[in-house]
Amino acid sequence: MDGLNRLRVALTVLACAVAVGGKTVHAFGAKTTGDNHKNGMQALSLPLNSMDGLEVQGINDIGADTVKIQTDVASYRGRRAVKIVNDDGPAGTVSGGQVLAIVKTSDFKDGTIEAEIAGFPRQGAKPSTRGFIGIAFRVQDRGSRYEAFYLRMTNGRTEDQLQRNHSAQYVSHPDFPWNRLREEKPGVYESYVDLVAGEWTRIRIVVSGTKAQLYVNGSDQPCLIVNDLKLGESHGQVALWTGSDTEAYFSNLKIR
């Protein structure tokens, strides 16, 4: 190739680079790792070593007392993490309050959510408390509607087999709480998974259309499959979720 032709090729390559705004274009249609083509949003990776970007909301069942919320960033089992304590009131009162820490910049429809979580009953909790902790997705109207998977942390290794069968749970707020789902379709929206209260537990949620799957601690098989998400093919924000009387820690949230 003579010098003139080499110059023409170089100018052509430069023009193409300018035309795509300086972004790297890969062969075979691959996209940059920051693009989430399913959601139309940038993939998010949050270490959760601060409360920045989170909006905390307390959600009450009808008749429940106001949820007392404590939020902080704390060192827990070797890492900095978001700490949320859901204080649902003294024993004998109506329980059921939830706390959502909503990721304000998220807009999620289909894709994968991963996080590391640790939870257990808060000090002074009611005897029925299991340590309820999970992730809500497709959150709408500041938490008034959402889908969620959560874990009952103390159920994983109890000697009561029936309680073990209730270790992992799906809910859809506000119309399909756990007790309605259990009454109408026993065993369909909850299952057993091995858990240790207070230990870091990896969870992964995969959502596509009206189907969602929950994976725990790196398993290649889901412990819970939901084929009829109650909010349909909707979209919304992602939130850290805690249930009644729980001390919860969250780390390394990834949305893609």
C-alpha positions as CSV (number, residue, x, y, z in Angstrom):
1,M,0.0,0.0,0.0
2,D,1.5,3.3,-1.0
3,G,1.6,6.3,1.3
4,L,-1.5,8.0,-0.2
5,N,-3.6,5.0,0.3
6,R,-2.5,4.5,3.8
7,L,-3.4,8.1,4.6
8,R,-6.9,7.6,3.1
9,V,-7.5,4.5,5.3
10,A,-6.3,6.3,8.4
11,L,-8.7,9.2,7.7
12,T,-11.6,6.8,7.1
13,V,-11.0,5.0,10.5
14,L,-10.8,8.4,12.3
15,A,-14.0,9.6,10.7
16,C,-15.8,6.4,11.9
17,A,-14.5,6.9,15.4
18,V,-15.8,10.4,15.5
19,A,-19.2,9.3,14.1
20,V,-19.8,7.0,17.1
21,G,-19.0,9.6,19.6
22,G,-15.8,8.0,20.8
23,K,-17.5,4.8,22.0
24,T,-15.9,1.5,21.4
25,V,-17.8,-0.6,18.9
26,H,-17.3,-4.4,19.1
27,A,-17.8,-7.0,16.4
28,F,-20.8,-9.3,16.2
29,G,-23.2,-6.8,17.8
30,A,-21.9,-7.0,21.4
31,K,-22.7,-4.1,23.6
32,T,-20.6,-2.3,26.2
33,T,-20.9,-3.7,29.7
34,G,-22.6,-0.5,30.9
35,D,-25.6,-0.9,28.6
36,N,-28.7,-2.9,29.7
37,H,-30.6,-3.4,26.5
38,K,-33.5,-5.1,28.3
39,N,-34.2,-2.1,30.5
40,G,-32.9,0.8,28.5
41,M,-30.8,1.9,31.5
42,Q,-27.2,1.7,32.5
43,A,-26.2,-1.3,34.5
44,L,-25.6,-0.4,38.2
45,S,-23.0,-1.7,40.6
46,L,-23.3,-0.3,44.1
47,P,-20.9,-1.5,46.9
48,L,-23.5,-0.1,49.5
49,N,-20.8,1.4,51.7
50,S,-22.9,4.5,52.0
51,M,-26.6,5.6,52.0
52,D,-26.0,7.7,48.9
53,G,-28.7,7.1,46.2
54,L,-31.1,5.4,48.5
55,E,-34.6,6.6,49.5
56,V,-35.9,4.8,52.6
57,Q,-39.7,4.2,52.9
58,G,-41.6,2.4,55.6
59,I,-44.6,0.5,54.4
60,N,-47.4,-0.6,56.8
61,D,-50.1,-3.1,56.7
62,I,-53.6,-1.8,57.5
63,G,-53.9,-1.4,61.3
64,A,-50.1,-1.8,61.9
65,D,-48.2,0.7,64.1
66,T,-45.8,3.0,62.4
67,V,-42.5,1.2,61.5
68,K,-39.5,2.6,63.4
69,I,-36.6,2.6,61.1
70,Q,-32.9,2.8,61.9
71,T,-30.5,3.2,59.0
72,D,-26.7,3.4,59.1
73,V,-23.5,2.3,57.4
74,A,-21.7,-0.2,59.6
75,S,-18.9,-2.7,59.6
76,Y,-20.3,-6.2,59.6
77,R,-18.4,-9.4,59.2
78,G,-15.4,-7.9,57.5
79,R,-17.0,-5.2,55.3
80,R,-18.8,-1.9,55.2
81,A,-22.5,-2.4,54.5
82,V,-25.9,-0.6,54.6
83,K,-27.6,-1.5,57.9
84,I,-31.4,-1.3,58.3
85,V,-33.2,-2.1,61.4
86,N,-37.0,-2.6,61.1
87,D,-38.5,-2.0,64.6
88,D,-42.2,-3.1,64.2
89,G,-43.2,-2.4,67.7
90,P,-43.5,-4.3,71.0
91,A,-44.8,-7.8,71.3
92,G,-48.6,-8.2,71.1
93,T,-49.1,-5.4,68.5
94,V,-50.1,-5.8,64.9
95,S,-47.0,-6.6,62.8
96,G,-46.3,-6.6,59.1
97,G,-44.4,-3.4,58.4
98,Q,-41.8,-3.4,55.7
99,V,-38.9,-1.1,55.0
100,L,-37.7,-0.4,51.4
101,A,-34.4,1.4,50.6
102,I,-35.2,2.3,47.0
103,V,-32.3,2.8,44.6
104,K,-33.4,6.1,43.2
105,T,-31.6,5.9,39.8
106,S,-32.9,2.4,39.0
107,D,-35.5,1.6,36.4
108,F,-35.8,-2.2,36.1
109,K,-38.0,-4.4,33.9
110,D,-36.1,-7.5,32.9
111,G,-32.7,-8.6,33.8
112,T,-30.6,-9.8,36.8
113,I,-30.3,-8.4,40.3
114,E,-27.5,-9.7,42.6
115,A,-26.7,-8.8,46.2
116,E,-25.1,-10.1,49.4
117,I,-27.4,-9.9,52.4
118,A,-27.2,-10.9,56.1
119,G,-30.1,-10.7,58.5
120,F,-31.5,-11.9,61.9
121,P,-34.3,-10.9,64.3
122,R,-33.5,-7.6,65.9
123,Q,-32.8,-7.4,69.7
124,G,-36.2,-7.4,71.5
125,A,-38.1,-8.9,68.5
126,K,-41.3,-10.9,68.8
127,P,-40.8,-14.7,69.2
128,S,-42.4,-15.2,65.8
129,T,-39.7,-13.1,64.0
130,R,-37.6,-15.1,61.5
131,G,-35.3,-12.4,60.2
132,F,-36.9,-11.3,57.0
133,I,-34.6,-9.8,54.3
134,G,-34.6,-9.7,50.5
135,I,-34.8,-7.5,47.4
136,A,-37.9,-5.8,45.9
137,F,-38.1,-5.1,42.2
138,R,-40.4,-3.2,39.8
139,V,-41.1,-0.9,42.7
140,Q,-43.7,1.7,41.8
141,D,-45.1,4.9,43.5
142,R,-42.5,5.1,46.2
143,G,-43.1,1.6,47.4
144,S,-46.9,1.3,47.2
145,R,-46.6,-1.5,44.7
146,Y,-43.7,-3.9,44.1
147,E,-42.7,-7.6,43.6
148,A,-40.2,-9.1,46.0
149,F,-38.2,-12.2,47.0
150,Y,-37.2,-12.5,50.6
151,L,-35.6,-15.1,53.0
152,R,-36.8,-16.1,56.4
153,M,-33.2,-16.5,57.8
154,T,-33.9,-18.5,60.9
155,N,-36.0,-21.1,59.1
156,G,-33.2,-22.5,57.1
157,R,-31.8,-24.8,59.8
158,T,-34.7,-25.2,62.2
159,E,-35.7,-28.6,63.4
160,D,-39.3,-27.9,62.3
161,Q,-39.6,-29.2,58.7
162,L,-42.7,-27.1,58.0
163,Q,-40.8,-24.0,58.9
164,R,-37.9,-25.1,56.7
165,N,-40.4,-25.3,53.8
166,H,-41.1,-21.6,54.3
167,S,-37.5,-20.4,54.0
168,A,-37.8,-18.5,50.7
169,Q,-40.8,-16.4,49.8
170,Y,-42.3,-14.4,46.9
171,V,-44.8,-11.6,47.5
172,S,-46.5,-8.9,45.5
173,H,-47.4,-5.8,47.5
174,P,-50.1,-4.8,48.2
175,D,-52.6,-7.4,46.8
176,F,-50.7,-10.6,47.3
177,P,-49.0,-10.8,50.7
178,W,-47.4,-14.1,51.9
179,N,-50.5,-15.2,53.9
180,R,-52.9,-14.8,51.0
181,L,-50.5,-16.7,48.6
182,R,-50.0,-19.5,51.2
183,E,-53.7,-19.8,51.8
184,E,-54.7,-19.8,48.1
185,K,-51.8,-21.9,46.7
186,P,-49.9,-23.6,49.5
187,G,-46.3,-24.3,48.6
188,V,-46.3,-22.5,45.2
189,Y,-44.7,-19.2,46.2
190,E,-42.3,-20.4,48.9
191,S,-39.8,-23.1,49.3
192,Y,-36.9,-24.5,51.3
193,V,-33.3,-23.3,51.0
194,D,-30.4,-23.8,53.3
195,L,-29.7,-20.6,55.3
196,V,-27.7,-19.5,58.3
197,A,-29.0,-16.4,60.1
198,G,-26.5,-13.6,60.3
199,E,-24.1,-15.0,57.7
200,W,-23.5,-13.3,54.4
201,T,-25.8,-14.9,51.8
202,R,-25.6,-14.3,48.1
203,I,-28.8,-13.9,46.2
204,R,-29.5,-13.6,42.5
205,I,-32.9,-12.7,41.0
206,V,-33.5,-13.3,37.3
207,V,-36.6,-11.6,35.8
208,S,-38.1,-12.0,32.3
209,G,-41.6,-10.9,31.5
210,T,-44.0,-12.5,34.0
211,K,-41.4,-15.0,35.3
212,A,-38.8,-14.7,38.0
213,Q,-36.3,-17.0,39.6
214,L,-34.4,-16.8,42.9
215,Y,-30.9,-18.3,43.3
216,V,-29.1,-18.5,46.6
217,N,-25.4,-18.9,47.4
218,G,-24.2,-19.5,43.9
219,S,-26.5,-22.5,43.1
220,D,-26.9,-23.2,39.4
221,Q,-30.6,-24.1,40.1
222,P,-33.2,-21.7,41.4
223,C,-34.7,-22.5,44.8
224,L,-37.9,-20.7,43.9
225,I,-39.6,-20.1,40.5
226,V,-42.6,-17.8,40.0
227,N,-44.3,-18.1,36.6
228,D,-47.0,-15.5,37.1
229,L,-45.6,-12.3,38.6
230,K,-48.7,-10.5,39.9
231,L,-47.8,-7.0,38.5
232,G,-47.5,-8.4,35.0
233,E,-44.8,-7.1,32.6
234,S,-44.3,-3.9,34.5
235,H,-41.2,-2.0,35.4
236,G,-40.0,0.1,38.3
237,Q,-37.2,0.6,40.7
238,V,-35.1,-1.8,42.8
239,A,-35.0,-1.7,46.5
240,L,-33.4,-3.3,49.5
241,W,-36.2,-5.0,51.5
242,T,-36.6,-5.9,55.2
243,G,-39.6,-7.3,57.0
244,S,-40.9,-7.0,60.6
245,D,-38.5,-6.8,63.5
246,T,-35.3,-7.5,61.5
247,E,-31.7,-6.3,61.6
248,A,-30.5,-6.5,58.0
249,Y,-27.2,-5.8,56.2
250,F,-26.8,-5.3,52.5
251,S,-23.6,-5.3,50.3
252,N,-22.5,-5.4,46.7
253,L,-25.8,-4.7,44.8
254,K,-25.6,-5.3,41.0
255,I,-28.4,-4.6,38.6
256,R,-28.0,-5.5,34.9
